[in-house]
Amino acid sequence: MTFTYSAKPPRRKKKKTTVYLDEALLRSMKQLARSRRVSEAWILGEAVSEYVVTARKTTARRVPKSLGIASGPGDLSERSDELLAAGFGRDHVDR
């Protein structure tokens, strides 16, 4: 029985695009592709894929500022009566 291993993922339908890279980065990418015996397009596809996955995870963890998390004392709700009795918010009575 013979098993073969391929580092390349299964073929998916591709669409041609143009990418502009500075000369040093392009040279490094070409060397990497040659050393791994894969195409430059494969290197770019893997890099973009990894970037997109990481960016989605980072975006998903971001908390909207409107929630007010981590801004101000963390015990406001527990001390609301005490803070109101001490005059909390009196400076903004113009409503």
C-alpha beads as a LAMMPS data file, in Angstrom:
LAMMPS data file: protein, C-alpha beads

95 atoms
94 bonds

1 atom types
1 bond types

-500.0 500.0 xlo xhi
-500.0 500.0 ylo yhi
-500.0 500.0 zlo zhi

Masses

1 110.0

Atoms # bond

1 1 1 0.000 0.000 0.000
2 1 1 1.363 3.438 -0.942
3 1 1 0.337 6.678 0.702
4 1 1 1.134 10.072 -0.717
5 1 1 1.043 13.348 1.124
6 1 1 0.470 16.700 -0.493
7 1 1 0.795 20.009 1.341
8 1 1 -1.443 21.608 -1.267
9 1 1 -5.160 21.904 -0.474
10 1 1 -7.758 20.537 -2.899
11 1 1 -8.261 22.674 -5.995
12 1 1 -10.914 25.346 -5.758
13 1 1 -12.132 27.615 -8.496
14 1 1 -9.764 30.577 -8.726
15 1 1 -10.090 34.081 -10.099
16 1 1 -7.121 35.993 -11.448
17 1 1 -6.177 39.241 -9.741
18 1 1 -3.279 41.684 -9.669
19 1 1 -1.214 42.329 -6.558
20 1 1 1.430 45.011 -6.215
21 1 1 4.374 44.170 -3.960
22 1 1 7.611 45.970 -3.309
23 1 1 10.667 44.353 -4.890
24 1 1 12.129 42.946 -1.678
25 1 1 8.872 41.274 -0.666
26 1 1 8.363 39.872 -4.168
27 1 1 11.898 38.457 -4.168
28 1 1 11.336 36.849 -0.752
29 1 1 8.027 35.362 -1.860
30 1 1 9.609 33.885 -5.003
31 1 1 12.406 32.312 -2.936
32 1 1 9.886 30.855 -0.502
33 1 1 7.769 29.439 -3.318
34 1 1 10.826 27.820 -4.915
35 1 1 12.034 26.368 -1.631
36 1 1 8.614 24.838 -0.904
37 1 1 8.060 23.800 -4.512
38 1 1 4.760 25.598 -4.795
39 1 1 3.572 28.444 -7.000
40 1 1 3.750 32.090 -6.045
41 1 1 -0.032 32.189 -6.414
42 1 1 -0.320 29.437 -3.803
43 1 1 1.886 31.407 -1.369
44 1 1 -0.241 34.539 -1.886
45 1 1 -3.493 32.602 -1.518
46 1 1 -2.348 31.025 1.743
47 1 1 -1.138 34.373 3.084
48 1 1 -4.392 36.162 2.245
49 1 1 -6.457 33.292 3.627
50 1 1 -4.584 33.343 6.934
51 1 1 -4.852 37.130 7.134
52 1 1 -8.617 37.059 6.563
53 1 1 -9.162 34.377 9.220
54 1 1 -7.084 36.331 11.751
55 1 1 -8.795 39.625 10.908
56 1 1 -12.239 38.058 11.386
57 1 1 -11.269 36.709 14.801
58 1 1 -9.909 40.105 15.846
59 1 1 -13.054 41.901 14.629
60 1 1 -15.328 39.408 16.376
61 1 1 -13.647 40.026 19.735
62 1 1 -13.891 43.804 19.509
63 1 1 -16.503 45.224 21.892
64 1 1 -18.511 48.224 20.666
65 1 1 -17.660 51.414 22.533
66 1 1 -21.360 52.018 23.050
67 1 1 -21.410 49.235 25.653
68 1 1 -19.107 51.255 27.896
69 1 1 -17.175 48.227 29.011
70 1 1 -13.980 49.016 30.921
71 1 1 -14.759 52.722 31.158
72 1 1 -15.108 54.040 34.664
73 1 1 -15.592 52.240 37.970
74 1 1 -16.796 48.675 37.631
75 1 1 -19.129 48.802 40.615
76 1 1 -21.501 51.635 39.604
77 1 1 -24.608 49.460 39.579
78 1 1 -23.797 47.998 42.984
79 1 1 -23.274 51.446 44.527
80 1 1 -25.999 53.391 42.696
81 1 1 -27.946 54.426 45.821
82 1 1 -24.777 55.519 47.596
83 1 1 -23.526 57.506 44.587
84 1 1 -26.889 59.212 43.982
85 1 1 -27.135 60.181 47.638
86 1 1 -23.668 61.717 47.411
87 1 1 -24.808 63.916 44.513
88 1 1 -23.651 61.866 41.522
89 1 1 -24.991 63.534 38.389
90 1 1 -26.085 66.835 39.991
91 1 1 -23.778 68.782 37.674
92 1 1 -26.001 67.763 34.749
93 1 1 -29.428 68.776 36.087
94 1 1 -30.161 71.033 33.101
95 1 1 -32.486 68.427 31.516

Bonds

1 1 1 2
2 1 2 3
3 1 3 4
4 1 4 5
5 1 5 6
6 1 6 7
7 1 7 8
8 1 8 9
9 1 9 10
10 1 10 11
11 1 11 12
12 1 12 13
13 1 13 14
14 1 14 15
15 1 15 16
16 1 16 17
17 1 17 18
18 1 18 19
19 1 19 20
20 1 20 21
21 1 21 22
22 1 22 23
23 1 23 24
24 1 24 25
25 1 25 26
26 1 26 27
27 1 27 28
28 1 28 29
29 1 29 30
30 1 30 31
31 1 31 32
32 1 32 33
33 1 33 34
34 1 34 35
35 1 35 36
36 1 36 37
37 1 37 38
38 1 38 39
39 1 39 40
40 1 40 41
41 1 41 42
42 1 42 43
43 1 43 44
44 1 44 45
45 1 45 46
46 1 46 47
47 1 47 48
48 1 48 49
49 1 49 50
50 1 50 51
51 1 51 52
52 1 52 53
53 1 53 54
54 1 54 55
55 1 55 56
56 1 56 57
57 1 57 58
58 1 58 59
59 1 59 60
60 1 60 61
61 1 61 62
62 1 62 63
63 1 63 64
64 1 64 65
65 1 65 66
66 1 66 67
67 1 67 68
68 1 68 69
69 1 69 70
70 1 70 71
71 1 71 72
72 1 72 73
73 1 73 74
74 1 74 75
75 1 75 76
76 1 76 77
77 1 77 78
78 1 78 79
79 1 79 80
80 1 80 81
81 1 81 82
82 1 82 83
83 1 83 84
84 1 84 85
85 1 85 86
86 1 86 87
87 1 87 88
88 1 88 89
89 1 89 90
90 1 90 91
91 1 91 92
92 1 92 93
93 1 93 94
94 1 94 95
